[in-house]
């Protein structure tokens, strides 16, 4: 007969499971597999909780941890995932999930989105466009509004990602408006709203086969040409060529 592993505190573990602690956590504490722990539950006439209850119990357990405890617990999973590239389908699903959950929305974006909505624009925050999400999407005419608040946008891998992102948006038939904002020198004002109104009216009267790329301050004034603000003639020409090559 197979040897039955003795678990000295099994009764206590089962009581804690019934009280709501997650199955896998108790199994790890006992030094046994989750499958073995489940067999002991069944032997004690305890019906294991369903998948949703398990997830809920796991989240409750995570919430009970300190930030440092949570970091240590998640470190192995993060380490295993690091460097593993995401597939396109996974990225598409991620963008849709981010839109649905409104992940990453910040107050200044909501402030502008609400003002535009009050002006009669149809808008969506964190709109999924291909594998990316747009801070504020104005649907008619199509304007993808991106609010930038730091010069890190124009350096390193952020710069490369900006080129890829904008080219994708333009090729998906979205005009792109970059709004540089900081609380001291360039706060977000109604001047930005007025700029969007003017551009939308202009595009309604003069439709173009190519989408546009604009860069302004938070008050609606154009930003001087500079690589650090992502609006040099070379950058703008690159985006135009990208659209032409995409057909």
Protein Blocks (a to p, Z undefined) as FASTA:
>chain_A
ZZddddfklmmmmmmmmnopafklmmmmnopafklmmmmmmmnopacddfklmmmmmmmm
mmmpcfklmmmmmmmmmmmmgopacdfklmmmmmmmmmmnogoiafklmmmmmmmmmnop
acdehiaehjbccfbacfbdcddddddfbfklmgcjllmmmmmmmmmmmmnopacddddd
dfklmccdfklmmmmmmmmmmmmmmccfbdcdddddfkopacdddfklopafklmmmmmm
mmmmnZZ
